[in-house]
């Protein structure tokens, strides 16, 4: 029994260390500039979130995510959007209400760091639906998406980069 508890703590510690090191370069880059930028500015400047930025613009959510917050955003990369079936993005850009609901499903109110995420089983999104959170094979999973970089700090919250677009049921 004690062995299982120790193993679990070691695994959680390893995951946290992995998150910190994997996100260090991106987060440190923003800290060295001496300016705290909001979530949208960081995403746009990184160059890996062009589809997300376009979707936020099309749905009128840019200003909301530039607001005071704090927000926690599980941000899918352009590669994550590219995994969607052909024509899905174009279809969603025409159905702004559905797209807005999908985008809000990626945002949690508050500033939830990787330290807190590993202790959660679920979280309610701004879309009003819960996302599932679990640790699997040393990685944090948000539904079926893997967090690839955690704790990218912004002036109004935190970004966790994910490899799959979250689609609410």
C-alpha positions as CSV (number, residue, x, y, z in Angstrom):
1,X,0.0,0.0,0.0
2,X,2.8,2.4,1.0
3,X,4.6,1.4,-2.2
4,X,1.6,2.4,-4.3
5,X,1.3,5.8,-2.6
6,X,5.0,6.5,-3.1
7,X,4.9,5.4,-6.7
8,X,1.9,7.7,-7.4
9,X,3.7,10.7,-5.8
10,X,6.9,10.0,-7.7
11,X,4.9,9.8,-11.0
12,X,3.0,13.0,-10.2
13,X,6.3,14.7,-9.4
14,X,7.9,13.5,-12.6
15,X,4.9,14.8,-14.6
16,X,5.1,18.2,-12.9
17,X,8.9,18.4,-13.6
18,X,8.3,17.4,-17.2
19,X,5.6,20.1,-17.6
20,X,7.9,22.7,-16.1
21,X,10.9,21.8,-18.3
22,X,8.8,21.5,-21.5
23,X,7.2,24.9,-21.0
24,X,10.3,26.6,-19.6
25,X,11.6,27.9,-23.0
26,X,8.3,29.4,-24.1
27,X,7.4,30.9,-20.7
28,X,10.9,32.1,-20.1
29,X,11.0,33.8,-23.4
30,X,8.0,35.9,-22.4
31,X,9.5,36.7,-19.0
32,X,12.8,37.8,-20.4
33,X,11.1,40.4,-22.7
34,X,10.0,42.1,-19.5
35,X,6.4,42.5,-20.6
36,X,3.4,40.4,-19.6
37,X,1.2,39.9,-22.6
38,X,-2.4,38.6,-22.7
39,X,-3.4,35.2,-23.8
40,X,-4.4,36.2,-27.3
41,X,-1.2,38.2,-28.0
42,X,1.0,35.3,-26.8
43,X,-0.9,32.8,-29.0
44,X,-0.7,35.1,-32.1
45,X,3.0,35.9,-31.7
46,X,4.0,32.3,-31.3
47,X,2.9,31.5,-34.9
48,X,1.5,28.1,-33.9
49,X,-2.1,29.2,-33.4
50,X,-3.2,30.8,-36.6
51,X,-6.3,28.7,-36.9
52,X,-7.3,29.4,-33.3
53,X,-6.6,33.1,-33.7
54,X,-8.8,33.2,-36.9
55,X,-11.6,31.3,-35.1
56,X,-11.4,33.6,-32.1
57,X,-11.7,36.6,-34.4
58,X,-14.6,35.1,-36.4
59,X,-16.6,34.5,-33.2
60,X,-15.8,37.8,-31.5
61,X,-14.0,36.1,-28.6
62,X,-10.7,38.0,-29.0
63,X,-11.7,40.9,-26.8
64,X,-13.1,38.5,-24.1
65,X,-9.8,36.6,-24.0
66,X,-7.9,39.8,-23.8
67,X,-10.0,40.8,-20.8
68,X,-8.9,40.8,-17.2
69,X,-9.6,37.1,-16.6
70,X,-8.0,35.2,-15.2
71,X,-8.5,32.4,-17.8
72,X,-7.0,29.0,-18.3
73,X,-6.9,28.1,-22.0
74,X,-6.3,24.7,-23.4
75,X,-5.0,25.9,-26.7
76,X,-5.0,23.6,-29.7
77,X,-2.1,24.2,-32.2
78,X,-2.6,24.5,-36.0
79,X,-1.5,20.9,-36.2
80,X,-4.3,19.9,-33.9
81,X,-6.8,21.7,-36.1
82,X,-5.3,20.0,-39.1
83,X,-6.2,16.6,-37.6
84,X,-9.9,17.4,-38.0
85,X,-11.7,15.8,-40.9
86,X,-11.4,17.7,-44.2
87,X,-13.8,20.6,-44.5
88,X,-14.5,20.8,-40.8
89,X,-12.8,24.1,-40.2
90,X,-14.5,25.8,-43.2
91,X,-17.8,24.4,-42.0
92,X,-17.3,25.7,-38.5
93,X,-16.3,29.2,-39.7
94,X,-19.7,29.4,-41.4
95,X,-21.5,28.2,-38.2
96,X,-20.2,30.7,-35.8
97,X,-22.4,29.7,-32.9
98,X,-21.1,26.1,-32.9
99,X,-17.6,27.3,-33.4
100,X,-18.0,29.7,-30.4
101,X,-19.3,26.8,-28.2
102,X,-16.2,24.7,-29.2
103,X,-13.8,27.5,-28.4
104,X,-15.5,28.2,-25.0
105,X,-15.0,24.5,-24.3
106,X,-11.3,25.1,-24.3
107,X,-11.5,27.8,-21.6
108,X,-11.8,27.5,-17.8
109,X,-12.4,30.4,-15.5
110,X,-9.5,31.1,-13.2
111,X,-5.8,30.5,-13.3
112,X,-5.3,26.7,-13.2
113,X,-1.6,25.8,-13.2
114,X,-0.1,22.4,-14.0
115,X,0.3,21.9,-10.2
116,X,-3.5,22.2,-9.9
117,X,-4.4,20.4,-13.1
118,X,-2.8,17.1,-11.9
119,X,-5.0,17.1,-8.9
120,X,-8.3,17.5,-10.8
121,X,-10.6,15.0,-12.5
122,X,-12.6,17.5,-14.3
123,X,-13.2,21.2,-14.8
124,X,-16.2,23.3,-15.9
125,X,-15.5,25.3,-19.1
126,X,-16.9,28.7,-20.0
127,X,-19.1,26.7,-22.5
128,X,-20.9,25.3,-19.4
129,X,-19.7,21.7,-20.0
130,X,-17.1,19.7,-18.1
131,X,-13.8,18.5,-19.5
132,X,-12.2,15.3,-18.2
133,X,-8.7,15.5,-16.8
134,X,-6.5,12.5,-16.1
135,X,-2.9,11.5,-16.0
136,X,-2.1,8.7,-18.5
137,X,1.3,7.2,-19.2
138,X,3.0,10.2,-17.6
139,X,1.0,12.8,-19.6
140,X,-1.9,15.0,-18.6
141,X,-4.9,14.4,-20.8
142,X,-7.8,16.8,-21.3
143,X,-10.5,14.5,-22.7
144,X,-8.5,12.8,-25.6
145,X,-6.0,15.7,-26.0
146,X,-2.5,15.6,-24.6
147,X,-1.0,18.6,-22.9
148,X,2.3,19.2,-24.8
149,X,3.4,22.4,-23.1
150,X,2.0,23.6,-19.8
151,X,2.1,26.9,-17.8
152,X,2.6,29.5,-20.5
153,X,1.9,32.4,-18.3
154,X,0.0,35.5,-19.6
155,X,-1.0,38.7,-17.9
156,X,-4.6,37.4,-17.7
157,X,-4.2,33.7,-17.1
158,X,-2.3,30.6,-18.3
159,X,-2.1,28.6,-21.5
160,X,-1.7,24.9,-21.7
161,X,-0.9,23.8,-25.3
162,X,-2.8,20.7,-26.5
163,X,-2.4,18.4,-29.5
164,X,-6.1,17.8,-30.3
165,X,-9.2,20.1,-30.7
166,X,-11.7,19.5,-27.9
167,X,-15.2,18.9,-29.1
168,X,-18.0,19.0,-26.6
169,X,-20.6,16.2,-26.8
